């Protein structure tokens, strides 16, 4: 797949996913605003939940960056064995 086509496909996918998430969030907020409040012990602690989410996404970002570096390293190593470099097209 050509880089421009891949970039366009990725951007379109992100737009579709973001749109769907926005719609679900909008519907959920509307629904939640109409439900009477229950006992406080049923609701998650917002700060603790947010901190857990932030930590999970930080970990996933680090893992993704590590995987990216590993994959690029594999390509570079393979290119050396074939006599090409990663900057050649």
Steps between C-alpha positions, in 0.01 A plus 500: 500500500640839404592727794251769396221246473593352839507846658160583353354168619641552850364854522158384383498220755588740783220734390244217493608365840501851653155573357360173638656564842360854507152369420515232770629753754222747408231233540654375826513852646134553407405167656708561814345841555154341518588219742452586867815497709560177685704429810848654486664160553369393157682780320871461423738747661560741210857602588612144565333376182654779294846432646466130416396583144791744459746238628358234267524727196853611594603134519333421166672801337839385631433146380394625156814717470715202602330280240549770237873525576530120493322473164709776343809326637394178329454685170841666537668168581334335201602788275865460603496135400356586159739791444237775523422758768171613651539838327507342152175468312 
